[in-house]
């Protein structure tokens, strides 16, 4: 049987789907291909081309079609205004029609891009999870650092993918106790307390528009090295008040031109592109 024939037979027998389980599929194909006598270089080339073709088909999308907003009644076209009143198209100013068309065109690309980013995020987590599953299966190694933070690097050291887990922190009723203890200290030190300490305390317990305390200033407050027992009990109360109420996982991609060059983030944020 030819090399191409062996490859096609392996594809047919493989229990994994390359679209859904690319790493498991590639690992199975490499293992079975080598056992079947396929040339390693040819096999790897076939696998890479197969996955690249799937990636292009699944991840590239054209602009979404946004409805033009027009309604045909009889032989006339109408468009609803913001109040829902139907206005004949011929009575709408040309500049308003052009603006409408421009906005709908941009939204078509925006919605398509938003969908593509959502798919990219899911593909990324699937790919990384598949890679980790192979590590765990073949080497009994689990990749991960503090709180699940991870870094994956290309072989040449020029590209990396960083996975970071950020906790959402809220504060319980112990925070009011902390404020009372720290206020006691400030009242007693009224003549000697430095203005910057007062500013940190005031900012830490101030609430924002949503009624949330200033987390950054609270963390600054905890770092102040003050020996007073009430102050220490106050910072302990802040620690007790802190509760992790959820978390979110972020993926960031980086590249650099050389191993001694600084990393540059691959921008996906529209405002920073």
C-alpha positions in Angstrom: 0.0 0.0 0.0 1.2 3.5 -0.8 2.0 6.1 1.8 -1.1 8.1 0.9 -3.2 4.9 1.1 -1.8 4.1 4.6 -2.6 7.6 5.7 -6.2 7.5 4.4 -6.8 4.1 6.1 -5.5 5.5 9.4 -7.8 8.5 9.1 -10.7 6.2 8.6 -9.8 4.0 11.6 -8.9 6.9 14.0 -11.3 7.0 17.0 -10.8 10.8 17.4 -12.2 13.7 15.3 -9.5 16.2 14.2 -12.0 19.1 14.3 -12.9 18.4 18.0 -9.9 16.6 19.4 -6.9 17.8 17.3 -4.1 16.8 19.8 -5.6 13.4 20.6 -6.1 12.8 16.8 -2.5 13.9 16.0 -1.0 11.7 18.7 -3.0 8.7 17.6 -2.1 9.3 13.9 1.6 9.7 14.7 1.7 6.5 16.8 -0.3 4.3 14.5 1.5 5.8 11.4 4.9 4.9 12.7 3.7 1.4 13.5 2.3 1.1 10.0 5.6 2.0 8.4 4.8 5.5 7.2 7.7 7.8 6.6 7.9 10.1 9.7 8.5 13.3 7.7 5.7 12.6 5.3 3.4 11.6 8.1 4.1 14.8 10.1 3.6 16.9 7.0 0.2 15.3 6.3 -0.9 15.8 9.9 0.1 19.5 10.0 -1.6 20.2 6.6 -4.7 18.5 7.8 -4.9 20.5 11.0 -4.1 23.8 9.2 -6.9 23.2 6.7 -9.4 22.5 9.5 -8.3 25.6 11.3 -8.7 27.8 8.3 -12.2 26.4 7.5 -13.4 26.6 11.1 -11.9 29.9 12.3 -12.2 32.2 9.3 -15.5 33.9 8.8 -17.1 36.4 6.5 -19.1 39.4 7.6 -22.5 38.7 9.0 -25.5 39.8 6.9 -27.3 42.6 8.8 -30.9 43.1 7.8 -31.3 46.4 5.8 -34.3 47.4 8.0 -36.5 48.0 5.0 -40.1 46.8 4.8 -42.0 46.3 1.6 -45.7 47.3 1.6 -47.3 47.1 -1.7 -44.9 48.7 -4.2 -43.3 51.0 -1.6 -40.4 50.5 0.8 -40.5 51.8 4.3 -38.1 52.0 7.3 -39.1 52.4 10.9 -37.8 55.4 12.8 -36.7 55.2 16.5 -40.3 55.5 17.6 -41.4 52.6 15.3 -43.2 54.9 12.9 -42.8 53.7 9.3 -41.3 56.3 7.0 -41.2 55.9 3.1 -37.6 55.4 2.0 -38.0 58.2 -0.7 -38.7 60.7 2.1 -35.6 59.8 4.1 -32.6 62.1 3.5 -29.8 60.7 1.4 -27.2 61.3 4.2 -29.4 59.4 6.7 -29.7 56.5 4.3 -25.9 56.5 3.8 -25.3 56.6 7.5 -27.7 53.7 8.0 -25.9 51.7 5.3 -22.5 52.4 6.8 -23.5 51.5 10.4 -25.0 48.2 9.2 -21.9 47.4 7.2 -19.6 48.0 10.2 -21.9 46.0 12.4 -21.8 43.1 10.0 -18.0 42.9 10.4 -18.2 43.6 14.2 -20.6 40.8 14.9 -18.6 38.4 12.7 -15.4 39.4 14.5 -17.0 39.0 17.9 -18.2 35.5 16.9 -14.7 34.7 15.6 -13.1 35.8 18.8 -15.5 33.7 20.8 -14.6 30.7 18.7 -10.9 31.5 19.0 -11.2 31.5 22.8 -12.9 28.2 22.8 -10.4 26.7 20.3 -7.5 28.0 22.4 -8.8 26.4 25.6 -9.6 23.2 23.7 -6.1 23.1 22.2 -4.3 23.7 25.5 -6.5 21.2 27.3 -5.7 18.6 24.6 -2.0 19.3 24.9 -2.2 18.9 28.7 -4.2 15.7 28.4 -1.3 14.3 26.3 1.3 15.3 28.9 -0.8 13.8 31.6 -1.4 10.6 29.7 2.2 10.1 28.4 4.3 11.6 31.1 2.0 12.0 34.1 2.9 15.7 34.1 0.3 18.4 34.9 1.3 21.9 33.6 0.3 24.7 35.9 1.6 27.1 38.5 0.1 29.2 41.3 -3.8 29.4 41.1 -3.7 27.6 37.7 -1.4 30.1 36.0 0.4 28.6 33.1 2.8 29.5 30.3 3.3 27.6 27.0 6.3 28.3 24.8 7.2 27.6 21.2 10.4 25.5 20.7 12.4 28.5 19.4 11.4 30.7 22.4 9.9 33.4 20.2 6.2 32.8 20.9 4.3 32.1 24.1 0.7 31.7 25.4 0.1 32.7 29.0 -3.0 31.6 30.9 -3.8 33.6 34.0 -6.5 33.1 36.6 -7.8 36.2 38.3 -9.9 36.0 41.4 -13.0 38.2 42.1 -12.8 39.4 45.7 -15.6 40.7 47.8 -15.6 41.9 51.4 -17.7 40.7 54.3 -18.9 42.4 57.5 -15.5 42.1 59.1 -14.5 45.2 57.1 -16.6 47.5 59.3 -14.7 46.1 62.3 -11.4 46.8 60.6 -12.5 50.4 59.9 -13.4 51.0 63.5 -10.0 49.7 64.8 -8.0 51.7 62.3 -10.1 54.8 63.0 -9.3 54.4 66.7 -5.6 54.5 65.8 -6.0 57.6 63.7 -8.0 59.4 66.3 -5.3 58.8 68.9 -2.6 59.8 66.5 -4.4 62.9 65.4 -1.4 65.1 65.9 1.3 62.8 64.7 -0.3 60.8 61.9 1.2 61.6 58.6 -1.2 63.0 56.0 -0.4 60.3 53.4 -1.5 57.6 55.9 -4.7 59.4 56.5 -5.2 59.7 52.7 -4.6 55.9 52.3 -7.1 55.1 55.0 -9.8 57.5 53.7 -9.4 56.2 50.1 -9.4 52.6 51.2 -12.8 52.7 52.9 -14.5 55.1 50.4 -17.0 53.4 48.1 -17.3 53.8 44.4 -20.5 54.4 42.3 -21.4 50.7 42.8 -20.9 50.9 46.6 -17.7 48.8 46.4 -14.7 49.6 48.5 -11.4 50.5 46.9 -9.6 47.2 46.7 -6.3 48.7 45.5 -6.1 51.1 48.4 -7.1 48.4 50.9 -4.1 46.3 49.7 -1.9 49.4 50.1 -3.3 49.8 53.7 -2.4 46.2 54.5 1.2 46.8 53.5 1.8 49.7 55.9 4.2 48.5 58.6 2.7 49.8 61.8 3.3 48.1 65.1 0.1 49.2 67.0 -1.8 46.1 68.1 -5.2 47.7 67.1 -3.8 48.4 63.6 -2.6 44.8 63.3 -6.1 43.5 64.4 -7.6 45.9 61.9 -5.5 44.5 59.0 -6.3 40.9 60.2 -10.0 41.8 60.0 -9.4 43.0 56.4 -7.9 39.6 55.6 -10.9 37.8 57.2 -13.3 40.0 55.3 -11.8 39.1 52.0 -13.8 36.3 50.2 -13.2 34.9 46.7 -16.6 34.9 45.0 -15.4 33.8 41.6 -12.6 33.8 39.1 -12.0 34.3 35.4 -9.4 32.8 33.1 -7.5 35.0 30.7 -5.4 34.0 27.7 -2.7 36.3 26.4 -0.4 35.7 23.5 3.1 37.2 23.1 5.8 37.2 20.4 9.4 38.6 20.1 11.9 38.9 17.3 14.8 37.2 19.2 15.3 35.4 22.5 16.9 38.5 24.0 14.3 40.9 22.7 11.3 42.1 24.8 8.0 40.3 24.6 5.2 42.1 22.6 1.6 41.3 23.2 -0.5 40.1 20.3 -3.3 42.7 20.4 -6.9 41.5 20.2 -8.3 44.6 22.0 -9.8 46.9 19.4 -8.8 50.0 21.3 -5.1 49.0 21.3 -4.9 47.5 17.8 
